[in-house]
């Protein structure tokens, strides 16, 4: 399976961090030069973004990140491959990432997206699972599990995502992995368990984190509010809606509520 890495030209330290891991693990990858949202002109930003959104407006960094993932999806379709692995450059990789990808390549039958990472937050998955030869399992992902540091996407899903997201409106992880998103609700999402990657700053203590964000999730000028009272109230309603949904899903005996572990981590989980 081909692996792609999204990396900003201004982040050689992140490239070196990922490259050293990949070299040690024997995982070849192709670097995709990320779209730098800070360098997009007002006209480019306006032409890329829809005024309507489901969760919250996106800033220039988040627009650049979404456009970068779209570049990878386009590269996948041009390659003619049935699927590919996508990584962001702050992903800490598990020792078992290569065997997991090989097993997915050989054995996974039907999926749109397989989430390779964990955020160490409680997540609802279907108990029934496919056991891979690598020792990992694939479970249907049923609740919000943010982040796009590592996933496998099918070519069919990439094609549909490019068609559905001609204009951007929300952060990419909300679109792909929030089950109340109009797009995510249409996708066949699977979770790899245990996960084989995690954002490096989640794995480490916050005061020792190696990398900060490059997408500038800055607050707006509304005092206590991130986006203003109306939008923040709407965001809170969406969060409550998903939490209630997660609670209902977790009550179903066919499902399980748990923290997806990182294969090589002893990090403690955080409450959702």
N, C-alpha and C positions, 0 to 999 in steps of 0.2 A: 504494500500500500504506500502510495506517495504521501509524504509529509510536507506541509508548507508552514513556514514561519513568517508571521507578520512582525516587521521591525522598522521603526522610524530611522531615517538616515542620521538623525541627530542623537541616536541612542546606541553608539557602538559598544558601550559597557553592557547593555542588555543582550546584544548579539553575542558578545564574548561569553556571557554567562550561560546562554542557551547552547552555544556551540561547544563549549567544554563538556557539558552534560551529554550532548548528542554524540560527540566523538568518543567519549568513554563508554557509552552504552551501545555504540555501533548502529546509530540511527541516522541515516542520511536524510537531508531535508533540502528543500528549495526555499531560499529567502524571497519574500515578497516585500518590496519597498512600500511601506505604509503611507497612506495619505496623511499629510501633516495638516490637521485642521487649522493650526495657527497661521498657515500660509495660504489658506483659501481666501479669495477675495469676497467682499460682500455680495457681489453678483453670483459667484459660484455657490456660496452658501444659500442664497435665496432660491436659486434654480434647483437645488438638490433637496429642499425641505418642503414638506407639506405643512400648512398652517394648522391642520387638525391633528390631534394626538390622542392616544388612549390613556397614557399615564402621566407623562411630563414632557415639556419641551426639551430638546437636546441642544447642547452647546457645540461650539466649533470642534472641540476635541472629540466629542462623541460622534459627531458627523464624520470626521476623518476616520475614526475607528470602524464605523459601519461601512464606509466606502472601501476601507482596506479589506474587510471580510468579503465584500462583493468582488473585489479584484481576485481573491483566491477562488471564489466560486466560478468566476469566468475562466480562470486558468484550468480548473478541474474540467469544465465542460470542453475546453479546447483540447485537453489531453485525451479525451475519449475514455478515461478510466471510469469504473462504476462508482467509485467513492474515493475519498481522501481524508487524511487527518489534517486538522488545522490547529496551530498553536500560536499563542501570543508569547512575546519574548520574556515575560516574567514568570513563565511556568516552571515550577520545580518538578522534575520528572522522577518517576519511580524507577527502581531497578528493573521492574517487570514491564516497562512500557513497550519494549520491542516485541516481547512474546505476546502481550495482549493485542497489539495491533495485528500481528501475524495471525492470531486466532480469529480475530474479528474478520480479517480479510478472507480466511478460509471458511469460517463457520457461520457467521451472522447471516441470516437469510433475508429478513425483511425489516427495514427501518428507514426513517428519514434522517434522524440525527441520533448519534450515540454520544452522550455526555461522558467525557473521560475524566473530568475534574470533580473535586468536592470543594465546598465552601465551609465544611464542618458545621453545617446547620441541619436541623432536623428536616427530613424529606420523606414524602410518602411515595412508596413504590409498590407495585404488585408483588405479592409473595412468590407467585410462579415465576420461574426464571430459567434462562438457558445457561447451562454450565459450559464454559469454554475449556478447551484443552489446556489453556494457560493457567487454569485454576480460578479465573475470574467468572463472575456471572453477569448476565444481562437481564435487567428488570425493566418493566415498563415504568417510566417516570410519570407521576401523577400530580405532583405539586411543584410550586415555585422552587427553582434551584438556580440561582443567578450565576453570572460569570460566563465568559467565552474564552477562557484561557486554553481549553483543549476540548476538541470534539471531533467526531467523524461524521461527515455529511455525505449522503448519496448524491449522485449526479442528478437524479430526478428531483430531489429536494432543492438542490442548488438552482436548477432551472426554474422551479416554481418560485423560490425566494426572489430571484432576480426579476421575475415578472411581477410579483406582488409588491415589491419594494422599489418601484421605479423612483418614488419620492420617499424620503426618510421622514419619520415622525416621532419615534421613540428610541431610547437606547437599545442596542442590539440584543442584550440579554433579556430585556423585557419582551421584546418581539418574539424571540426564539423559545424562551423557557418559562414565561409566565403563563400558566394554563388558562387564564382568563383573557389573554391576548387573542385577538381575532385570528392571527396567523398561527400562533403556537397551538391553539385548540384544534387546528387542522392537521398537525404533524404527529407522526408516529415516533415518539421520543423514547429512547432507552437510556438507562443509567448503567455504567460499568461499575461493578462492585467487587473488590475495593477499587477506588479511583487510582489512576496512574499519573495524575498531575494535580497540582494545586498552585494557586498564586503564591509566589514566594513570600509576600508580605502577610498573607493569612497564616502561613506555616510558622513564621517567626513571630516573636513578641513585637508589638508595635514599636517599642523604643529601640529595637535592634534591626528593624526592617531594612533590607538592602535597597529596595526601590520604592518610590512613591508613585502616584498616578501620573500618567502623561496626558490624561484627557481633561484635567482641570475641572473637577466637579465643584466649581466655585458657587458660593451663595450669591443670591441677588441682593439688591439694596432694600430689602423689606424687613429689616430688623430681625425679629425672631423667625421670619418666614424664609424658606429657601426660594420659592418661586412666587410668593405672594399669597394672601389668604385664600383666594378662590381656588387656585390651582393646588395649593397644599391641602385644602379640605378635600378636594377631589382625589388627591393621592392617598390620603388617609382612608377614605371610603374604599378605594380599590384594595388597599392593604387589608382592611378588615374583611372585605369580601373574600379575598384569597385565604385568609386565616380561617374563616368560618368554613370555607370549602375544604381546606386541608383537614380541619377537625372532623368533618363529615366523612371524608375519604379514609382517614385513619381509623374511624370507628368500624369500618367494614372489615370483617375478619379475613377477607381475601387480600387485604393490603397490610403493609407494615409501615410504621413511623419510626425512623431511625436516622442516625447520623452516618452518612457514607464515609467510611474511613479512607485515609490516604495510605496506600500500601506500605510506605516506608516511614510513616509518621507515628510518633508517640504524643502528638499534640492533643491536648484536651479539646473536647467539643465545646461549642458555644450554644447557648440557648437561642432559639429562633426569635 
